[in-house]
Amino acid sequence: MSTPADLYAGLTNLKLLPQWGEYQLGEGLVLRPTFAHMTTSHMLAFEPTGLLRKHAAPWKATSMFESFEIHTELHIPVQYKPPKGLSHYDVARTITVMMRLRCDAKIRFLVMSPRTLSGIATAADDIEIIPVEASRQFLELELGASDLASSARAC
């Protein structure tokens, strides 16, 4: 995503209230409902390769995997001008941290893309989807009883 583009951040552990639809944050930034499911699997390759090069097949999946569900995306349009020279990525990270502090400590900025997550599945071209916070958390963060229907009620 080196050329200027919109940034869509897929957020886990955050569900907006259905009556909200989209939630305008101001200056074109929007939180909206979406859905995507991501699974990760640890893979083994059996031939060495050079630094930062992909391993050739065969690959075998291990029994360890994780899965995440994205129910909310943050849209930061390309026209948005972040303050103090921050990037769109920095803004997405900052909003995620603020949401963690106010709503739910388990909210994650799971993936980012230059297109809306709801449109990627039907897109004809190859779209770069970058994992951001997709690794396992070793410290389980739980501040209290959570509402499975919506984490927005805490906000």
N, C-alpha and C positions, 0 to 999 in steps of 0.2 A: 504494500500500500504506500509506495513512495510518491506517487502523484497525488495531488490534492483530491480527496474524495470524502463523502459522508462517512461517518463512523457509526456503526451499530454495535452496541455492547450487549451481549446476551448475559442476563443476570439470573443466577440461581437463588433459591430460597426467598424469593420475593414474588408474591401474587398480588396484583392490584385488585381492588374491589370491583366487581362486575359493573356496578353503576357508574364508575368513573370513566370507563372506556380508556381514552388517552388522558395522561396527566401532564399538562404544560408546566415546564419548569421556568420558562421565560427565555427570551432571546433565541427562540427556535428549538431549544432542547426539549425533548419529549420522552416520557416513559409511556410505553404502550404494551398491552398484553400480546403475547406470541406463544408459540410452542416449538421446542426442539428438544430432542433427546440425544445425548452424547454418551457413548460408551468408549472406554479405553481398555486396552488389554496389553499386558506385558508380553512381548514377543522375543523369541530367541532366534538368532541367525547363527550359522555354523561355519562361516568363512570370514577370516579377517579382511578388513578393507582399510583404505587410507583415511586420514583424518577428515571428518565431516563429509564422508561419502556414504551413499546408501549401500546397505548390504544386499547382496544377491540372494535369490531364493536358494534353498528352501528356508522358510520361516515356520516356526511352530509357536502357537499361542500357549501361554502358561495358564494355570487355573486361577490366577489373580486378575481381577478386572474391577473397574469402577464404572458407575453410570451416574449421570446428572440430568436433571430436567430444567430447562429454561422456560420460565413462564412470563418473563418481562424483558423487553429490550429498551435500551436507552439509545435514542437517536440524537446524534450531534451533527448537524448539517455542515457541509463544507464551507458555507458562507459565515459560520459562527467564528468570531474573532476572540479567542481566549485572552484573558488578562495576563499581563506581565510575561509575555512570550511563551506561555504554556502551550503544549500541543493538545490536540483533541484527545489523544490517549491519556495525557495527564489529567484532563478534565474528567474523563470517564473514571479514572482511578480515584480522584478526589470525591466525586459524587458517590462512588461505591463505598468508600471509607465512611463518609458522612451517613449513608444509609445504614451501614453496620452499627455505627454508634447510636443512631436514633431508633432504628426499627428492629434489626435482628443481626446479631454478631456473625451469623452463618451465611449472610449474603456474600456471593462471589461474583466477580467479573470473569465469567467463564471463557467466553470467546469474543472475538471482534471480527467484523467483516465490513466491506464497503457497501454491502447491500442489506436490506431488511431480511431478517432470518426467515420470515414467512414466505419470502419470494425466492429463496435460494433453491429449494427443492425442485421448482419448475423452471429454473433458469437454463437457457440453452448453452451458455458459455461456462467455462470453469472459473469459479469464484474462490478467491483466497479466504479461508477461514482460519484465523490464528488463535490457538489456545492461549489463554492468559493465566488464569488461576485454575488449571485443570489437575494439578497434583494433589495428592491426598493431604488433608490437614492432620497433623499429628497431635494437635491439641484441640480436643472437641470443645467448642465454645457453646455454652448454653447459659443464658441469663435468666431463664424462667420458662414457664409453660408456654409453648408456642401453639398458635392457632393454625391448623393445617389448611383451613379454607382460605385464609388471607393473612399475610404478615403486615398488610397496610394498616390494619386496625391499631397497631402499636405506634404508627407514625403520626 
